Amino acid sequence: MIKFGTGGWRAVIGDEFTRENIQKLAKAMAFKMKAEGVDKEGLVIGYDRRFLSKETVYWTCEVMAAEGIKVWFVNRSSPTPLIMYYVMKHDYPYGMMVTASHNPSLYNGIKVFTRGGRDANEEQTKDIEKYLKKVEDFVAEGGIIERADYDQAVAEGMVIEFNPLNEYLDNIIERIDMEAIKHSGLFVAVDPMFGVSLTSLKTILAIARCDMDFIHTEHDTLFGRKLPAPTEHTLKELQGYVAEHGCDLGIATDGDADRLGVIDDEGKYLHPNDILVLLYYYLIRYKGWKGPVVRNIATTHMLDKVANAFGESCHEVPVGFKHISSKMQETGAIIGGESSGGLTVKGHINGKDGIYAAMLLVEMIAVSGKKLSEIMEDIYAEFGKLEMEERDYKFTQERKEAIYKMLMEDRKLPNMPYEVEKVSYLDGCKVYFKNGGWIIARFSGTEPLLRIFCEMENIKQAKALCDIYEEFLGLV
């Protein structure tokens, strides 16, 4: 059975990500749309640069057309936030994006968006899995998943190929202070990481009169043999480029452009936590916005400090961007994000957008008249500093079950050198200390990994706590 995690369905190409399973998912979506009476409204679909992404759209369209469901197909590799924007703006009941986001190149996958351009929540994904079971039973009983001829479906208007990129870019441009950027004379280096953000960022930066250089722009389904995630490890070349050429800023986006990585004017990698804090601080201090912030359970508590200082609140949710966007809608939060690099800002789309976030950072430099490193120092001076240690561990299924039982069922904890304030089992096991620090161990919803995050006043304390957890869980 196809299973949805925190970022949609992702699977290894040729193992579970196969034409057969893709078309089963398409059939399940057709069942669901018909049951809900929205099949006549159709859906929007797009794809990224991964291996088999475009073919996956063709296979999906063939099933949808056979089911009498019209598909609006963005017929070139596109950012995930473009699809979310179009579903929201034009009020489609569903959208689909063929991508495995920041997963390794041997993965591909499909994200499903619901009305409003939101990530399908847990209730929706469980419903999709219910219809997938119906499809499995249908096939097991000898049923055949009907497929239309793709070219004929296009000719008959059941598949409409189009490209709404300009509409999406105009929406971003309208929300950014382009005039301030035009007069700032900024020099920006961009690393699309062989992904889909090149045209979007190049277009907006050119309109804003920025000097710019790009690296890693070609189409490479292996992503340069690196993980297509903008991490400190994968952005070494961008760091070197910024330092060597004296750039004001280095920007990187992941494979489908919904996550952001940043190199500051000193050639220093900024953690996604730093980016979130910078942007929340900018929206409140410089732009005069008011409102709370939303973060997931493994994201920095520096956001709490900034929120409290301005008389606002910070809301904590489980990992998965659907939880962030839902809580933002509920609370009227002005920004929400996660420590893995995804964030969204009120007034744009209801999900992650690395392109919009990148341009907001460019605007921040232009409006403040300060370098990124200077703004970060302002924040440290006002609110103090926290340090985070992150570790990932692979495991066998047997080991996963043992760790899960120890943490989540037996609720055992190691002896730790700090007084515990409380323990949460909202998503994994998170221990909050009375000194303001915390540590969490949780299983990834997108990869077969156990992740440990720890945030303390200094990195030595954070590393020591992670060591204690490693030994306690038998991970060393």
Secondary structure, 3 states (H helix, E strand, C coil): CCCCECCEEEEEECCCECHHHHHHHHHHHHHHHHHCCCHHHCEEEEECCCCCHHHHHHHHHHHHHHCCCCEEEECCCCCHHHHHHHHHHCCCCEEEEECCCCCCCCEEEEEEEECCCEECCHHHHHHHHHHHHHHHHHHHCCCCCCCCCHHHHHHCCCEEEECCHHHHHHHHHHHCCHHHHHCCCCEEEEECCCCCCHHHHHHHHHHCCCEEEECCCCCCCCHHHCCCCCCCCCCHHHHHHHHHHCCCEEEEECCCCCEEEEECCCCCEECHHHHHHHHHHHHHHHCCCCCCEEEECCCCCHHHHHHHHCCCCEEEECCCHHHHHHHHHHHCCCEEECCCCEEEECCCCCCCCHHHHHHHHHHHHHHHCCCHHHHHHHHHHHHCCCEEEEEEECCCHHHHHHHHHHHHHCCCCCCCCCCEEEEECCCCEEEEECCCCEEEEEECCCCCCEEEEEEECCHHHHHHHHHHHHHHHCCC
